[in-house]
Amino acid sequence: MGKADAQLLGRDLTAQASLLASGAVSCVELVGQQLAAIDASQAAINSYLHVDARAALAAAAEADARRRAGKARALEGLPVAVKDNIDVAGMATTAGMQTRRGAAPALADSPAVAGLRRAGAVIVGKLNMHEAAMGADNDNPFYGACHNPHRPGFTPGGSSGGSGAAVAAGLCAAALGTDTMGSVRIPASYCGVVGLKPSWGAVSTRGTVALCRRLDHVGPLARSARDLRLLLPAMAGYDPDCAQSRGIAFAPPREGPLRIGVVDFGDAAGIDADVQAAFDEGLHLLSALGHRLQPLPAPAFASGCARRAGLLLCEAELLVEHAGDWAGDRSRFSPLLAKLMGWAEGRSAAELAAASQLVDRAQVQLQQWLARCDVLAMPTAPQRAFAFGTPVPASQADLTAYANMSGHPALSLPLPVAAGELPVGMQLVAGIGEEYTLIALAEALQQAMAWQPAIPAACAAWWPR
């Protein structure tokens, strides 16, 4: 397939855009190298389920022509990949499910994909994911496990595991994922990249395979926080054909020192000691930037209770979203997914209503915390990535689920860790429509860390030379 330059593909989207604008590299060259890296990585990482090399190169050639004509758009010629539960015209949408293998190609792009295309992005292909988006390890029984580029054999997180892995390994400049209780931010944390869950309704979810309409969001993953300034405006906007669209008006970033809320979870959240230590160092950096740490009380109820309530809502909605397949050959669902859906079948209307009320309590809890601060900070996940074949921590989404239940924007960015250690993420949460406050704060943190995106050392074995 050709050679690929790890230094070029390891740069963030903003830096790649500057190289394209200067003529230092062409769109065709960039996309061609991207395709070579994808081809070389598949045996080790397995982040892609489908690649359309011909269409990507054709779009890159068109992007070069627009640049020569002085008509370049914000994302002109930049390679972006899409989680495979989001529609891309001409590509099947499997949602990582055996029931959808061989499905007819989508007839139209989802609004988020269409927006990226209008901004000039080159859509390279579709990414691996946890089956039906119902899980957070991306050990997919039908399409193969997607591996963490920092340590193959370990999870990249999920359900947008392919998105996190592809961005971390330099296999696209940015990626789209979906986030129902943390499925963009958990892979961002485990893979050492930036992931944003926008405000609920800011980005249309039409053209996605739903997990839970109340909790679902579409969000970008990238190698640096500054990349989100290019990605978010291309994706966002009111969609009159989407019941969940709200046309959120984004506020300018807050200026001056911020009150950073820090929740006293104590031992209840089960945060690993090494994750807590990295998080504490991140708080020290925030203080050094002039922000004031604001202690906040522990949640009024166990975080795991809210997560369990959210899972029941997801399980019940899966029965609706996949009703036709569920009524047929259930062996085409993995045993675990079939067990979850079967359990939901036996729940009463009262139990579903009680779960919905508990989700409301989680929403109120986060609103109460944010009433006492400008930005809430917490670890993204209580643990680092773990090895396939080991027990999956039940608590993975305990800290991320709050923002889905409340609809607030939340961003995960990587914290400094020692060489060879697996990544750790810090989660920042702000008021509805305050995405740019989160982005500006994350940018300042990355500058204070002297953050430089790079291809993980573990990828050297497969990188084409």
Salt bridges, closest charged atoms under 4 A:
ASP12 OD2 - ARG226 NE 2.70
GLU76 OE1 - ARG66 NE 3.29
GLU76 OE1 - ARG73 NE 2.81
ASP84 OD1 - LYS126 NZ 2.61
ASP109 OD2 - ARG117 NE 2.63
ASP137 OD1 - HIS130 ND1 3.03
ASP179 OD1 - ARG185 NH2 2.85
ASP239 OD2 - ARG206 NE 2.75
ASP274 OD2 - ARG384 NE 2.80
GLU315 OE1 - ARG308 NH2 2.79
GLU317 OE2 - ARG213 NH1 2.30
GLU321 OE1 - ARG213 NH2 3.01
GLU345 OE2 - ARG330 NH2 3.49
GLU351 OE2 - ARG347 NH1 3.32
ASP360 OD1 - ARG214 NH2 2.45
ASP374 OD1 - ARG254 NH1 2.67
ASP374 OD1 - ARG259 NH2 3.17
ASP398 OD1 - ARG307 NE 2.75
GLU421 OE1 - ARG384 NH2 3.32
GLU434 OE1 - ARG254 NE 2.64
GLU443 OE1 - ARG229 NE 2.51
